Each structure stands twice: as structure tokens, then as C-alpha cells.
Amino acid sequence: METTYLINQPVDFETVINDILRYYKKNKDSFLVLALEGDLGAGKTTFTQQLGRVLGVRESITSPTFTIMKQYALDHTDFDSLVHIDGYRFESESEAEPLHLDELLVTPRAIICIEWPERIASCIPAEAVMISITIGDKEQRIVQVTYGE
């Protein structure tokens, strides 16, 4: 299933997020992986910031480009943690091995956002929700959400 959204301002990501969370509740997997694709500046981190706001993260969410991964504790009915991974700096999938993604990506009650998932494609589970963000006219964002298996 694929859905397209037009985003005019960051708060508009909330519609996309709520639709994804409804899908999750309906299918009730034990974990949720969101693979965020898009050019630099497209809005991947902004999406994650809005997701964190919806889930109740009180900390400031910033891009983990240099730290690779950040984790935020949640007090949410469906999730215990939000994990934000940025694969931009990976030159090969083997560089991701110290993160133990095979275990992390199936952590129960975790929601995991991965920016630049194409850099670690073989690590992304088939159940992942693929989110492609492109920049349209007048800085509008076009968001395509494709639900995994």
C-alpha cells in the first residue's frame, strides 16, 4: 500500500505520522521501522522531530549524523523508545555492524527512524515503512509512504 502526502510546513507531518501509527496499531507488529529517504535538506530529520513531538519526546531531537544513533525514552502506550539512526556517513554496510542492527531493528516496543537507509539496505527489515521525501514547488514536501510486508 502506498500513500502520498503534500506537506507545506513541518507540523503537517503529523498527518503522515498519525496515519502510520494507525497502520501500526491495526497490524500490531512488535516493532516499527521507518526508513526515511530523501536528498539533503528534504526533511528527514524534521519528520523525526515531529514524530518525537507526537510521541512525547521532551528532548531536542537533532540529526545523529556524527553520533550515528540517538535513543529517546518514551512514556507511550505502544512504544518504550524512539531510536534515530543516520546512515549518511556509512561507506559500506559493514560499518554498521557495531550497532548490531539485526537485533536493534526488531526490538519490541521500539520505533526506529533510519535516515539514508539505502546505505544499509540489507539491514532494513521487509516490514519497514518506506518514507520518501522530495522537495516540490515553493518548498512544499512530497511524502510517499510505502508499507512493507
C-alpha positions in Angstrom: 0.0 0.0 0.0 1.3 3.5 -0.9 0.0 6.9 0.1 1.2 10.3 -1.0 1.0 13.5 1.1 1.8 17.2 0.4 3.5 18.9 3.3 3.5 22.7 3.5 5.0 23.1 6.9 6.7 20.8 9.5 3.6 20.4 11.6 1.8 18.9 8.6 4.0 15.8 9.1 1.6 15.0 12.0 -1.0 13.7 9.5 1.5 11.3 8.0 2.7 10.2 11.4 -0.8 9.6 12.7 -1.7 7.5 9.6 1.5 5.4 10.2 0.7 4.9 13.9 -2.9 3.8 13.0 -1.4 1.3 10.5 0.9 0.1 13.2 -1.9 -0.4 15.7 -4.0 -2.2 13.1 -1.2 -4.6 12.2 0.3 -4.7 15.7 3.8 -5.7 14.9 6.1 -5.7 18.0 8.4 -3.0 16.4 8.2 -0.3 13.8 11.0 0.7 11.5 10.6 3.9 9.4 13.2 4.1 6.6 13.5 7.8 5.6 14.8 8.5 2.1 15.4 11.9 0.5 18.1 14.4 -0.5 20.0 16.5 2.0 17.5 19.1 3.4 14.4 17.2 2.2 13.0 16.9 5.8 14.1 13.5 7.2 15.2 15.0 10.5 12.2 17.3 10.6 10.0 14.3 10.2 11.7 12.6 13.1 11.4 15.7 15.2 7.7 15.9 14.6 7.4 12.1 15.3 9.2 12.7 18.6 6.8 15.5 19.5 3.8 13.3 18.7 5.2 10.5 20.9 6.0 12.9 23.8 9.8 13.3 23.5 10.7 16.3 25.6 14.4 16.5 24.5 15.5 18.3 21.4 15.9 15.9 18.5 18.8 16.7 16.3 20.4 14.8 13.4 22.7 12.0 14.6 24.9 12.4 11.5 28.1 12.4 13.7 27.0 10.2 16.5 25.2 7.8 14.0 22.5 6.9 16.5 20.5 8.5 19.3 17.9 7.0 21.5 15.0 8.7 23.3 12.9 7.1 26.1 9.2 7.3 25.7 6.2 7.1 28.0 3.8 5.9 25.3 1.1 3.2 25.2 2.7 1.4 22.2 6.4 2.3 22.4 9.2 2.5 25.0 11.8 4.1 22.9 12.5 6.1 19.7 15.8 5.3 18.1 17.1 7.7 15.4 19.8 6.4 13.1 21.6 8.4 10.4 23.3 6.2 7.8 24.7 9.1 5.8 28.3 8.5 6.8 28.4 4.7 6.2 30.5 3.9 3.2 29.7 0.2 3.4 27.2 -1.8 5.3 29.9 -3.5 7.3 30.5 -0.1 9.1 27.0 -0.6 10.7 27.9 -3.9 12.3 29.0 -2.4 15.7 25.4 -1.1 16.0 24.0 -4.7 16.0 21.2 -3.5 13.7 19.9 -7.0 13.2 18.9 -7.1 16.9 18.1 -3.4 17.3 15.7 -3.3 14.3 13.4 -6.0 15.9 13.4 -4.6 19.4 9.9 -5.0 20.9 8.1 -1.7 21.6 10.7 0.4 19.7 10.1 2.8 16.9 13.2 3.2 14.8 13.8 6.0 12.2 16.6 5.4 9.8 17.8 8.3 7.6 19.7 7.2 4.5 18.5 3.5 4.7 19.9 2.9 1.2 23.4 2.9 2.7 22.5 -0.2 4.9 19.8 -1.7 2.6 20.4 -5.3 3.6 19.8 -4.4 7.2 16.3 -3.0 6.7 13.6 -5.5 7.5 10.9 -6.2 4.9 8.3 -4.9 7.3 9.8 -1.4 7.3 7.7 1.5 6.3 9.5 3.3 3.5 9.1 7.1 3.6 10.4 9.1 0.6 10.5 12.9 1.0 11.2 15.1 -2.0 11.1 18.9 -2.4 8.4 20.2 -4.6 7.4 23.7 -5.8 7.6 26.5 -3.3 9.5 24.3 -0.8 6.5 22.0 -0.4 7.4 18.5 0.5 6.0 15.4 -1.3 5.9 12.4 1.0 5.4 8.9 -0.3 4.7 6.3 2.3 5.0 2.6 1.3 4.1 0.0 3.9 6.2 -3.2 4.0 5.1 -6.8 4.1 
